[in-house]
Amino acid sequence: MKVISIIQPWATLIALGEKKFETRSWSTKYRGELAIHSSKKIDKSICRQEPFRSVLAKHGYTESNLPIGVILATCQLVDCFKVTRDFGESANLAGRYPVIGNEYRFGDYSEGRFAWELLNIQKLDEPIPAKGKLNLWEHPLTEMVGETQ
């Protein structure tokens, strides 16, 4: 299964269904199953800022108990949109409605970046330890998911 490594708290926000777009500086033509891996890095200062702090707290998380170095969730990567306009509190995606609210705050919607649309997000009952990598990478997750759920 294809996997993307994401710094915390963004990986957990996706796993919890609080973030539906992953923003990147690069596009991808890949569509299909995607696993969400939390890297070993945590941006602790962002965890203390709103709305990150309150959304994480709603689910029982703080900067000190975010899981790292594990695959947290699976989802479907269904599309990839170029950010065409960033208004500071919302952004326009090419061929898509505007991104607003926490979804906007949980991403980097600078013009020229890309928003990967994630659907059918399923948080794993038990995270799977894995070493992260750059770009999309492969993991034999399909065999392991059945064992953990």
N, C-alpha and C positions, 0 to 999 in steps of 0.2 A: 504494500500500500504506500502511496505517496504521503510524505510527511513534511510539515513546515515547522521550523523552530521559531518560537516567539518569546520575547522577553516578558517577564512578569511585571505588572499585573495583567497585561493584555491577553496572555494565553488563558488565564482563568476567566476573564470577562467573556471570552468566546465560549469556553466550556460551559459557563453558566447560562449562556443564551442572551447575555446582556450586550454583546457586540456581534453584529451580523456581517460587518465588512472588515476585512483585514487590509490596511493600506500599506502599499509598498512603492519603492522607487522604480520597480520593474513590472512589466506585464507578464502574463503567462497565457499560453494557448491551452494549457491543460484544463480539462473539465472532468469531474468525477469524484470518487471517494478521496478524502483527504483527512489525515490525522493531524491533530494539534499537539505539538510538543512544547513544553515549557523549558526554556533554556535555564542555565544556572544563574543567570543575571536577574536581579530584581531592582527595578527603579523605585527605591524606597521613598524618595521625596515625592514622586507622583502619587504614591499610595496614601500619602497624608493630605493630598489636595482633594477638593470637591470637583466633580461628583464621584471620583474614584473611591474615596474613603467610605462614604455612606453606602454606595452600591456594594462594595466588598463586604462591609459590616453586615449588611442585610442578609448575606449568605454565610456569615460567620468567619470571614477572613480579615486579616490585617497584614501588614508588611512582614510580620514575623512568622506567619504560618502558611504562606503560599507555597504550593508544591513546586519543586524545581527538579530538572533533569528527568522528567517523566512525560509520557504521552498521556494526555488528559481526556481527549475527546476525539470523536470522528464526526465528519460532516460531509456535505456535498459542496464542492466548489462548482458553482453553476454559471458564473460569468465574471468578467473582468472589465471594469469601466475606467476610462481615463477621466481624471478630475479636470473639468474644463474651466471652472470658476470657483474661487474661494472667497466668500464674503466675510469671513471672520467669525461668524456664528452659524453659518451653513455653507454648503458647497453644492455645486451642480456637477453631476456625472454625465458624461456623454450618453445620450439616449436613455436617460433615467431621471426619475424624480429627484428633487433636492434631498440632501442628507442634512438632518437637523438634530437638535437636542443632544442627549448623551451619546448617540451614535456618532455625531460629529465630534464631540469632545473626546471620544475614545480613539480617534484616529488622527492621522496627519493628512489633511485634505488640501495640501498645497497644490497649486495648479501644476499640471504635468505629471503628478503622481497617479497611482492606479489603486482602485478599490476592488478587492476580490470579494464577490458576493458568496456568502456561506449559508447554506440551508440545511435543514434536518440535522442540527447539531445534537449529538448524543454524548453526554458526559459518561466516561467509563466508571463503573462501580469501583474498580481498583486501578489506579494509575500504573502504567507499565514503564519501568526504568529504561532509559535509552539515552545514548550520547547524541547530542544535537549536532547538526551540520548546517552549512550555509545552503541557500537555494532550496529547491525541492529535493528530497532524498527518499530512498526506499527503506521500508522496514517490513519484516514478515508479520505484520500485525494481524492479518486476517485469521491466522491460526490461533493467535493468542487472545483475541477478543472473545471468542467463544469460551475460553477457559476462565475469563475474568467476570463474565456476566451471568 
